[in-house]
Every structure is written in structure tokens, then in C-alpha cells.
């Protein structure tokens, strides 16, 4: 059984968040989120879609849970 294309897109939409949305979840400024996307290997997990940046909520939460040295 295959999903229609629109159903696949809706499924992905629920998983990928904007910088505004993830900053609200983490209760930090949006600028702080963007700074963390430019930290090379220490950057928070993100997906670049052309000029857009999106975040998977579960991956971001797990990233900070697994950080041992705290967050700066």
C-alpha cells in the first residue's frame, strides 16, 4: 500500500520545524538558534532546504540531552 504524495508531504511537515518554532519550544531567542547552526560539528541538527533551515524536534531535543558539557 503506497501513500499519496500529499500524505507524505503532510507527514514531513509535522516533523520539520522553523527556527521560530524550535526557539519557542526551547524558550530561547531565534538568533540563538541561528548561531547554533553555524558552529560546525557542534551545531544543533538542522536541515537546509535551499535558503531555508528546518529542524526535527526530536533530534534537537536529543542533541541537548546528550550534551555533557552544557550549552553556551
PyMOL Python script that loads the backbone (N, CA, C, O; Angstrom):
from pymol import cmd

cmd.read_pdbstr("""\
ATOM      1  N   UNK A   1       0.840  -1.176   0.000  1.00  0.00           N
ATOM      2  CA  UNK A   1       0.000   0.000   0.000  1.00  0.00           C
ATOM      3  C   UNK A   1       0.884   1.239   0.000  1.00  0.00           C
ATOM      4  O   UNK A   1       1.734   1.382   0.879  1.00  0.00           O
ATOM      5  N   UNK A   2       0.709   2.122  -0.948  1.00  0.00           N
ATOM      6  CA  UNK A   2       1.550   3.307  -1.024  1.00  0.00           C
ATOM      7  C   UNK A   2       0.760   4.550  -0.619  1.00  0.00           C
ATOM      8  O   UNK A   2      -0.456   4.622  -0.800  1.00  0.00           O
ATOM      9  N   UNK A   3       1.468   5.506  -0.079  1.00  0.00           N
ATOM     10  CA  UNK A   3       0.847   6.772   0.304  1.00  0.00           C
ATOM     11  C   UNK A   3       0.847   7.712  -0.882  1.00  0.00           C
ATOM     12  O   UNK A   3       1.746   7.678  -1.722  1.00  0.00           O
ATOM     13  N   UNK A   4      -0.152   8.531  -0.938  1.00  0.00           N
ATOM     14  CA  UNK A   4      -0.160   9.550  -1.972  1.00  0.00           C
ATOM     15  C   UNK A   4       0.888  10.602  -1.629  1.00  0.00           C
ATOM     16  O   UNK A   4       1.276  10.748  -0.469  1.00  0.00           O
ATOM     17  N   UNK A   5       1.333  11.319  -2.622  1.00  0.00           N
ATOM     18  CA  UNK A   5       2.388  12.317  -2.444  1.00  0.00           C
ATOM     19  C   UNK A   5       2.013  13.357  -1.384  1.00  0.00           C
ATOM     20  O   UNK A   5       2.851  13.701  -0.551  1.00  0.00           O
ATOM     21  N   UNK A   6       0.792  13.858  -1.394  1.00  0.00           N
ATOM     22  CA  UNK A   6       0.373  14.873  -0.426  1.00  0.00           C
ATOM     23  C   UNK A   6       0.405  14.344   0.998  1.00  0.00           C
ATOM     24  O   UNK A   6       0.726  15.092   1.922  1.00  0.00           O
ATOM     25  N   UNK A   7       0.081  13.072   1.197  1.00  0.00           N
ATOM     26  CA  UNK A   7       0.130  12.489   2.540  1.00  0.00           C
ATOM     27  C   UNK A   7       1.566  12.417   3.040  1.00  0.00           C
ATOM     28  O   UNK A   7       1.825  12.651   4.220  1.00  0.00           O
ATOM     29  N   UNK A   8       2.506  12.092   2.143  1.00  0.00           N
ATOM     30  CA  UNK A   8       3.923  12.078   2.514  1.00  0.00           C
ATOM     31  C   UNK A   8       4.390  13.461   2.917  1.00  0.00           C
ATOM     32  O   UNK A   8       5.097  13.609   3.913  1.00  0.00           O
ATOM     33  N   UNK A   9       4.008  14.474   2.160  1.00  0.00           N
ATOM     34  CA  UNK A   9       4.417  15.845   2.455  1.00  0.00           C
ATOM     35  C   UNK A   9       3.846  16.287   3.795  1.00  0.00           C
ATOM     36  O   UNK A   9       4.558  16.910   4.582  1.00  0.00           O
ATOM     37  N   UNK A  10       2.594  15.986   4.074  1.00  0.00           N
ATOM     38  CA  UNK A  10       1.990  16.359   5.352  1.00  0.00           C
ATOM     39  C   UNK A  10       2.709  15.687   6.508  1.00  0.00           C
ATOM     40  O   UNK A  10       2.875  16.295   7.565  1.00  0.00           O
ATOM     41  N   UNK A  11       3.141  14.440   6.329  1.00  0.00           N
ATOM     42  CA  UNK A  11       3.863  13.721   7.362  1.00  0.00           C
ATOM     43  C   UNK A  11       5.183  14.420   7.681  1.00  0.00           C
ATOM     44  O   UNK A  11       5.544  14.562   8.849  1.00  0.00           O
ATOM     45  N   UNK A  12       5.898  14.853   6.655  1.00  0.00           N
ATOM     46  CA  UNK A  12       7.166  15.548   6.845  1.00  0.00           C
ATOM     47  C   UNK A  12       6.942  16.916   7.478  1.00  0.00           C
ATOM     48  O   UNK A  12       7.732  17.339   8.323  1.00  0.00           O
ATOM     49  N   UNK A  13       5.880  17.615   7.084  1.00  0.00           N
ATOM     50  CA  UNK A  13       5.603  18.938   7.627  1.00  0.00           C
ATOM     51  C   UNK A  13       5.468  18.905   9.135  1.00  0.00           C
ATOM     52  O   UNK A  13       5.872  19.855   9.807  1.00  0.00           O
ATOM     53  N   UNK A  14       4.916  17.848   9.679  1.00  0.00           N
ATOM     54  CA  UNK A  14       4.718  17.753  11.115  1.00  0.00           C
ATOM     55  C   UNK A  14       6.028  17.515  11.849  1.00  0.00           C
ATOM     56  O   UNK A  14       6.117  17.783  13.047  1.00  0.00           O
ATOM     57  N   UNK A  15       7.031  17.024  11.166  1.00  0.00           N
ATOM     58  CA  UNK A  15       8.295  16.698  11.801  1.00  0.00           C
ATOM     59  C   UNK A  15       9.314  17.826  11.683  1.00  0.00           C
ATOM     60  O   UNK A  15      10.186  17.948  12.543  1.00  0.00           O
ATOM     61  N   UNK A  16       9.230  18.638  10.660  1.00  0.00           N
ATOM     62  CA  UNK A  16      10.204  19.697  10.442  1.00  0.00           C
ATOM     63  C   UNK A  16       9.655  21.031  10.944  1.00  0.00           C
ATOM     64  O   UNK A  16       8.542  21.429  10.600  1.00  0.00           O
ATOM     65  N   UNK A  17      10.454  21.708  11.760  1.00  0.00           N
ATOM     66  CA  UNK A  17      10.029  22.955  12.366  1.00  0.00           C
ATOM     67  C   UNK A  17      10.906  24.105  11.892  1.00  0.00           C
ATOM     68  O   UNK A  17      12.050  23.903  11.487  1.00  0.00           O
ATOM     69  N   UNK A  18      10.359  25.301  11.948  1.00  0.00           N
ATOM     70  CA  UNK A  18      11.117  26.504  11.609  1.00  0.00           C
ATOM     71  C   UNK A  18      11.954  26.930  12.810  1.00  0.00           C
ATOM     72  O   UNK A  18      11.787  26.402  13.910  1.00  0.00           O
ATOM     73  N   UNK A  19      12.847  27.879  12.597  1.00  0.00           N
ATOM     74  CA  UNK A  19      13.649  28.426  13.697  1.00  0.00           C
ATOM     75  C   UNK A  19      12.745  29.081  14.734  1.00  0.00           C
ATOM     76  O   UNK A  19      13.003  28.975  15.933  1.00  0.00           O
ATOM     77  N   UNK A  20      11.694  29.751  14.290  1.00  0.00           N
ATOM     78  CA  UNK A  20      10.734  30.351  15.232  1.00  0.00           C
ATOM     79  C   UNK A  20      10.115  29.280  16.129  1.00  0.00           C
ATOM     80  O   UNK A  20      10.044  29.445  17.347  1.00  0.00           O
ATOM     81  N   UNK A  21       9.674  28.198  15.526  1.00  0.00           N
ATOM     82  CA  UNK A  21       9.006  27.141  16.283  1.00  0.00           C
ATOM     83  C   UNK A  21       9.957  26.465  17.270  1.00  0.00           C
ATOM     84  O   UNK A  21       9.589  26.235  18.421  1.00  0.00           O
ATOM     85  N   UNK A  22      11.168  26.148  16.832  1.00  0.00           N
ATOM     86  CA  UNK A  22      12.096  25.449  17.733  1.00  0.00           C
ATOM     87  C   UNK A  22      12.574  26.390  18.832  1.00  0.00           C
ATOM     88  O   UNK A  22      12.846  25.946  19.948  1.00  0.00           O
ATOM     89  N   UNK A  23      12.681  27.690  18.532  1.00  0.00           N
ATOM     90  CA  UNK A  23      13.082  28.639  19.580  1.00  0.00           C
ATOM     91  C   UNK A  23      12.001  28.757  20.651  1.00  0.00           C
ATOM     92  O   UNK A  23      12.315  28.918  21.830  1.00  0.00           O
ATOM     93  N   UNK A  24      10.741  28.678  20.255  1.00  0.00           N
ATOM     94  CA  UNK A  24       9.646  28.697  21.232  1.00  0.00           C
ATOM     95  C   UNK A  24       9.674  27.440  22.102  1.00  0.00           C
ATOM     96  O   UNK A  24       9.462  27.518  23.312  1.00  0.00           O
ATOM     97  N   UNK A  25       9.929  26.310  21.505  1.00  0.00           N
ATOM     98  CA  UNK A  25       9.979  25.053  22.252  1.00  0.00           C
ATOM     99  C   UNK A  25      11.113  25.086  23.275  1.00  0.00           C
ATOM    100  O   UNK A  25      10.941  24.640  24.410  1.00  0.00           O
ATOM    101  N   UNK A  26      12.274  25.615  22.872  1.00  0.00           N
ATOM    102  CA  UNK A  26      13.433  25.665  23.755  1.00  0.00           C
ATOM    103  C   UNK A  26      13.456  26.910  24.642  1.00  0.00           C
ATOM    104  O   UNK A  26      14.280  27.025  25.548  1.00  0.00           O
ATOM    105  N   UNK A  27      12.543  27.835  24.368  1.00  0.00           N
ATOM    106  CA  UNK A  27      12.447  29.079  25.136  1.00  0.00           C
ATOM    107  C   UNK A  27      13.750  29.891  25.059  1.00  0.00           C
ATOM    108  O   UNK A  27      14.280  30.352  26.070  1.00  0.00           O
ATOM    109  N   UNK A  28      14.238  30.047  23.841  1.00  0.00           N
ATOM    110  CA  UNK A  28      15.439  30.842  23.572  1.00  0.00           C
ATOM    111  C   UNK A  28      15.147  31.753  22.384  1.00  0.00           C
ATOM    112  O   UNK A  28      14.211  31.496  21.626  1.00  0.00           O
ATOM    113  N   UNK A  29      15.935  32.816  22.212  1.00  0.00           N
ATOM    114  CA  UNK A  29      15.724  33.695  21.048  1.00  0.00           C
ATOM    115  C   UNK A  29      16.029  32.972  19.727  1.00  0.00           C
ATOM    116  O   UNK A  29      16.864  32.068  19.677  1.00  0.00           O
ATOM    117  N   UNK A  30      15.353  33.380  18.692  1.00  0.00           N
ATOM    118  CA  UNK A  30      15.578  32.803  17.364  1.00  0.00           C
ATOM    119  C   UNK A  30      17.034  33.019  16.930  1.00  0.00           C
ATOM    120  O   UNK A  30      17.618  32.158  16.273  1.00  0.00           O
ATOM    121  N   UNK A  31      17.609  34.148  17.291  1.00  0.00           N
ATOM    122  CA  UNK A  31      19.004  34.429  16.926  1.00  0.00           C
ATOM    123  C   UNK A  31      19.953  33.399  17.543  1.00  0.00           C
ATOM    124  O   UNK A  31      20.961  33.042  16.934  1.00  0.00           O
ATOM    125  N   UNK A  32      19.634  32.926  18.743  1.00  0.00           N
ATOM    126  CA  UNK A  32      20.445  31.902  19.413  1.00  0.00           C
ATOM    127  C   UNK A  32      20.414  30.608  18.609  1.00  0.00           C
ATOM    128  O   UNK A  32      21.435  29.935  18.463  1.00  0.00           O
ATOM    129  N   UNK A  33      19.243  30.264  18.091  1.00  0.00           N
ATOM    130  CA  UNK A  33      19.095  29.060  17.258  1.00  0.00           C
ATOM    131  C   UNK A  33      19.962  29.187  16.010  1.00  0.00           C
ATOM    132  O   UNK A  33      20.711  28.268  15.677  1.00  0.00           O
ATOM    133  N   UNK A  34      19.862  30.326  15.317  1.00  0.00           N
ATOM    134  CA  UNK A  34      20.656  30.505  14.097  1.00  0.00           C
ATOM    135  C   UNK A  34      22.155  30.475  14.390  1.00  0.00           C
ATOM    136  O   UNK A  34      22.924  29.934  13.595  1.00  0.00           O
ATOM    137  N   UNK A  35      22.580  31.045  15.513  1.00  0.00           N
ATOM    138  CA  UNK A  35      24.001  30.984  15.896  1.00  0.00           C
ATOM    139  C   UNK A  35      24.452  29.537  16.027  1.00  0.00           C
ATOM    140  O   UNK A  35      25.564  29.195  15.626  1.00  0.00           O
ATOM    141  N   UNK A  36      23.590  28.676  16.588  1.00  0.00           N
ATOM    142  CA  UNK A  36      23.940  27.275  16.804  1.00  0.00           C
ATOM    143  C   UNK A  36      23.969  26.472  15.514  1.00  0.00           C
ATOM    144  O   UNK A  36      24.497  25.360  15.507  1.00  0.00           O
ATOM    145  N   UNK A  37      23.423  26.991  14.424  1.00  0.00           N
ATOM    146  CA  UNK A  37      23.509  26.291  13.133  1.00  0.00           C
ATOM    147  C   UNK A  37      24.833  26.580  12.444  1.00  0.00           C
ATOM    148  O   UNK A  37      25.175  25.928  11.458  1.00  0.00           O
ATOM    149  N   UNK A  38      25.584  27.556  12.955  1.00  0.00           N
ATOM    150  CA  UNK A  38      26.850  27.942  12.331  1.00  0.00           C
ATOM    151  C   UNK A  38      28.062  27.498  13.145  1.00  0.00           C
ATOM    152  O   UNK A  38      29.137  28.083  13.014  1.00  0.00           O
ATOM    153  N   UNK A  39      27.907  26.489  13.970  1.00  0.00           N
ATOM    154  CA  UNK A  39      29.006  26.063  14.843  1.00  0.00           C
ATOM    155  C   UNK A  39      29.727  24.818  14.350  1.00  0.00           C
ATOM    156  O   UNK A  39      30.337  24.109  15.150  1.00  0.00           O
ATOM    157  N   UNK A  40      29.674  24.542  13.088  1.00  0.00           N
ATOM    158  CA  UNK A  40      30.398  23.398  12.528  1.00  0.00           C
ATOM    159  C   UNK A  40      29.887  22.085  13.095  1.00  0.00           C
ATOM    160  O   UNK A  40      28.680  21.845  13.124  1.00  0.00           O
ATOM    161  N   UNK A  41      30.800  21.235  13.544  1.00  0.00           N
ATOM    162  CA  UNK A  41      30.406  19.922  14.049  1.00  0.00           C
ATOM    163  C   UNK A  41      29.616  20.002  15.341  1.00  0.00           C
ATOM    164  O   UNK A  41      28.892  19.065  15.679  1.00  0.00           O
ATOM    165  N   UNK A  42      29.738  21.104  16.071  1.00  0.00           N
ATOM    166  CA  UNK A  42      28.993  21.266  17.316  1.00  0.00           C
ATOM    167  C   UNK A  42      27.629  21.885  17.122  1.00  0.00           C
ATOM    168  O   UNK A  42      26.934  22.181  18.094  1.00  0.00           O
ATOM    169  N   UNK A  43      27.236  22.085  15.863  1.00  0.00           N
ATOM    170  CA  UNK A  43      25.960  22.734  15.565  1.00  0.00           C
ATOM    171  C   UNK A  43      24.779  21.837  15.916  1.00  0.00           C
ATOM    172  O   UNK A  43      24.871  20.611  15.868  1.00  0.00           O
ATOM    173  N   UNK A  44      23.677  22.474  16.269  1.00  0.00           N
ATOM    174  CA  UNK A  44      22.472  21.691  16.501  1.00  0.00           C
ATOM    175  C   UNK A  44      22.043  21.060  15.174  1.00  0.00           C
ATOM    176  O   UNK A  44      22.310  21.624  14.112  1.00  0.00           O
ATOM    177  N   UNK A  45      21.392  19.915  15.219  1.00  0.00           N
ATOM    178  CA  UNK A  45      20.987  19.255  13.961  1.00  0.00           C
ATOM    179  C   UNK A  45      19.949  20.087  13.214  1.00  0.00           C
ATOM    180  O   UNK A  45      18.958  20.533  13.792  1.00  0.00           O
ATOM    181  N   UNK A  46      20.190  20.286  11.934  1.00  0.00           N
ATOM    182  CA  UNK A  46      19.255  21.039  11.105  1.00  0.00           C
ATOM    183  C   UNK A  46      19.323  20.528   9.680  1.00  0.00           C
ATOM    184  O   UNK A  46      20.247  19.812   9.295  1.00  0.00           O
ATOM    185  N   UNK A  47      18.335  20.910   8.919  1.00  0.00           N
ATOM    186  CA  UNK A  47      18.252  20.541   7.504  1.00  0.00           C
ATOM    187  C   UNK A  47      18.152  21.829   6.709  1.00  0.00           C
ATOM    188  O   UNK A  47      17.316  22.683   7.003  1.00  0.00           O
ATOM    189  N   UNK A  48      18.997  21.968   5.708  1.00  0.00           N
ATOM    190  CA  UNK A  48      18.930  23.145   4.845  1.00  0.00           C
ATOM    191  C   UNK A  48      18.162  22.767   3.581  1.00  0.00           C
ATOM    192  O   UNK A  48      18.499  21.805   2.890  1.00  0.00           O
ATOM    193  N   UNK A  49      17.137  23.537   3.304  1.00  0.00           N
ATOM    194  CA  UNK A  49      16.329  23.356   2.090  1.00  0.00           C
ATOM    195  C   UNK A  49      16.458  24.641   1.281  1.00  0.00           C
ATOM    196  O   UNK A  49      15.651  25.561   1.420  1.00  0.00           O
ATOM    197  N   UNK A  50      17.475  24.691   0.442  1.00  0.00           N
ATOM    198  CA  UNK A  50      17.767  25.936  -0.274  1.00  0.00           C
ATOM    199  C   UNK A  50      18.202  26.989   0.732  1.00  0.00           C
ATOM    200  O   UNK A  50      19.186  26.797   1.446  1.00  0.00           O
ATOM    201  N   UNK A  51      17.478  28.096   0.794  1.00  0.00           N
ATOM    202  CA  UNK A  51      17.822  29.152   1.757  1.00  0.00           C
ATOM    203  C   UNK A  51      17.091  28.978   3.087  1.00  0.00           C
ATOM    204  O   UNK A  51      17.252  29.791   3.998  1.00  0.00           O
ATOM    205  N   UNK A  52      16.292  27.924   3.198  1.00  0.00           N
ATOM    206  CA  UNK A  52      15.517  27.686   4.420  1.00  0.00           C
ATOM    207  C   UNK A  52      16.234  26.702   5.337  1.00  0.00           C
ATOM    208  O   UNK A  52      16.936  25.800   4.880  1.00  0.00           O
ATOM    209  N   UNK A  53      16.043  26.897   6.642  1.00  0.00           N
ATOM    210  CA  UNK A  53      16.602  25.985   7.634  1.00  0.00           C
ATOM    211  C   UNK A  53      15.430  25.396   8.405  1.00  0.00           C
ATOM    212  O   UNK A  53      14.538  26.118   8.852  1.00  0.00           O
ATOM    213  N   UNK A  54      15.442  24.071   8.556  1.00  0.00           N
ATOM    214  CA  UNK A  54      14.364  23.394   9.288  1.00  0.00           C
ATOM    215  C   UNK A  54      14.984  22.455  10.322  1.00  0.00           C
ATOM    216  O   UNK A  54      16.141  22.051  10.210  1.00  0.00           O
ATOM    217  N   UNK A  55      14.181  22.124  11.328  1.00  0.00           N
ATOM    218  CA  UNK A  55      14.666  21.340  12.449  1.00  0.00           C
ATOM    219  C   UNK A  55      13.704  20.200  12.753  1.00  0.00           C
ATOM    220  O   UNK A  55      12.486  20.360  12.675  1.00  0.00           O
ATOM    221  N   UNK A  56      14.269  19.049  13.101  1.00  0.00           N
ATOM    222  CA  UNK A  56      13.470  17.932  13.576  1.00  0.00           C
ATOM    223  C   UNK A  56      13.477  18.034  15.097  1.00  0.00           C
ATOM    224  O   UNK A  56      14.529  17.931  15.727  1.00  0.00           O
ATOM    225  N   UNK A  57      12.305  18.235  15.679  1.00  0.00           N
ATOM    226  CA  UNK A  57      12.200  18.477  17.111  1.00  0.00           C
ATOM    227  C   UNK A  57      12.860  17.376  17.935  1.00  0.00           C
ATOM    228  O   UNK A  57      13.603  17.667  18.873  1.00  0.00           O
ATOM    229  N   UNK A  58      12.602  16.147  17.602  1.00  0.00           N
ATOM    230  CA  UNK A  58      13.161  15.025  18.360  1.00  0.00           C
ATOM    231  C   UNK A  58      14.692  15.031  18.316  1.00  0.00           C
ATOM    232  O   UNK A  58      15.340  14.807  19.338  1.00  0.00           O
ATOM    233  N   UNK A  59      15.269  15.286  17.141  1.00  0.00           N
ATOM    234  CA  UNK A  59      16.724  15.316  17.010  1.00  0.00           C
ATOM    235  C   UNK A  59      17.334  16.452  17.822  1.00  0.00           C
ATOM    236  O   UNK A  59      18.377  16.271  18.450  1.00  0.00           O
ATOM    237  N   UNK A  60      16.701  17.611  17.816  1.00  0.00           N
ATOM    238  CA  UNK A  60      17.224  18.762  18.555  1.00  0.00           C
ATOM    239  C   UNK A  60      17.159  18.504  20.062  1.00  0.00           C
ATOM    240  O   UNK A  60      18.125  18.768  20.778  1.00  0.00           O
ATOM    241  N   UNK A  61      16.038  17.995  20.538  1.00  0.00           N
ATOM    242  CA  UNK A  61      15.891  17.697  21.965  1.00  0.00           C
ATOM    243  C   UNK A  61      16.933  16.660  22.393  1.00  0.00           C
ATOM    244  O   UNK A  61      17.578  16.815  23.430  1.00  0.00           O
ATOM    245  N   UNK A  62      17.091  15.618  21.603  1.00  0.00           N
ATOM    246  CA  UNK A  62      18.087  14.579  21.921  1.00  0.00           C
ATOM    247  C   UNK A  62      19.512  15.135  21.896  1.00  0.00           C
ATOM    248  O   UNK A  62      20.349  14.733  22.705  1.00  0.00           O
ATOM    249  N   UNK A  63      19.785  16.047  20.981  1.00  0.00           N
ATOM    250  CA  UNK A  63      21.108  16.671  20.894  1.00  0.00           C
ATOM    251  C   UNK A  63      21.462  17.340  22.221  1.00  0.00           C
ATOM    252  O   UNK A  63      22.565  17.160  22.735  1.00  0.00           O
ATOM    253  N   UNK A  64      20.527  18.110  22.771  1.00  0.00           N
ATOM    254  CA  UNK A  64      20.817  18.808  24.022  1.00  0.00           C
ATOM    255  C   UNK A  64      20.805  17.865  25.222  1.00  0.00           C
ATOM    256  O   UNK A  64      21.549  18.084  26.179  1.00  0.00           O
ATOM    257  N   UNK A  65      19.996  16.845  25.191  1.00  0.00           N
ATOM    258  CA  UNK A  65      20.001  15.865  26.277  1.00  0.00           C
ATOM    259  C   UNK A  65      21.337  15.139  26.351  1.00  0.00           C
ATOM    260  O   UNK A  65      21.814  14.809  27.436  1.00  0.00           O
ATOM    261  N   UNK A  66      21.937  14.894  25.193  1.00  0.00           N
ATOM    262  CA  UNK A  66      23.184  14.136  25.125  1.00  0.00           C
ATOM    263  C   UNK A  66      24.432  14.988  25.311  1.00  0.00           C
ATOM    264  O   UNK A  66      25.529  14.447  25.447  1.00  0.00           O
ATOM    265  N   UNK A  67      24.285  16.309  25.319  1.00  0.00           N
ATOM    266  CA  UNK A  67      25.438  17.186  25.536  1.00  0.00           C
ATOM    267  C   UNK A  67      25.899  17.083  26.975  1.00  0.00           C
ATOM    268  O   UNK A  67      25.107  17.276  27.897  1.00  0.00           O
ATOM    269  N   UNK A  68      27.158  16.784  27.176  1.00  0.00           N
ATOM    270  CA  UNK A  68      27.686  16.583  28.529  1.00  0.00           C
ATOM    271  C   UNK A  68      28.255  17.856  29.129  1.00  0.00           C
ATOM    272  O   UNK A  68      28.244  18.028  30.348  1.00  0.00           O
ATOM    273  N   UNK A  69      28.753  18.751  28.284  1.00  0.00           N
ATOM    274  CA  UNK A  69      29.458  19.939  28.788  1.00  0.00           C
ATOM    275  C   UNK A  69      28.562  21.157  28.933  1.00  0.00           C
ATOM    276  O   UNK A  69      29.061  22.263  29.143  1.00  0.00           O
ATOM    277  N   UNK A  70      27.265  20.983  28.826  1.00  0.00           N
ATOM    278  CA  UNK A  70      26.358  22.124  28.945  1.00  0.00           C
ATOM    279  C   UNK A  70      26.237  22.864  27.632  1.00  0.00           C
ATOM    280  O   UNK A  70      26.889  22.527  26.644  1.00  0.00           O
ATOM    281  N   UNK A  71      25.405  23.863  27.639  1.00  0.00           N
ATOM    282  CA  UNK A  71      25.114  24.637  26.435  1.00  0.00           C
ATOM    283  C   UNK A  71      25.577  26.054  26.673  1.00  0.00           C
ATOM    284  O   UNK A  71      25.318  26.632  27.728  1.00  0.00           O
ATOM    285  N   UNK A  72      26.267  26.618  25.686  1.00  0.00           N
ATOM    286  CA  UNK A  72      26.709  28.014  25.835  1.00  0.00           C
ATOM    287  C   UNK A  72      25.907  28.933  24.949  1.00  0.00           C
ATOM    288  O   UNK A  72      26.140  30.142  24.943  1.00  0.00           O
TER     289      UNK A  72
END
""", "prot")
cmd.dss("prot")
cmd.show_as("cartoon", "prot")
cmd.util.cbc("prot")
cmd.orient("prot")
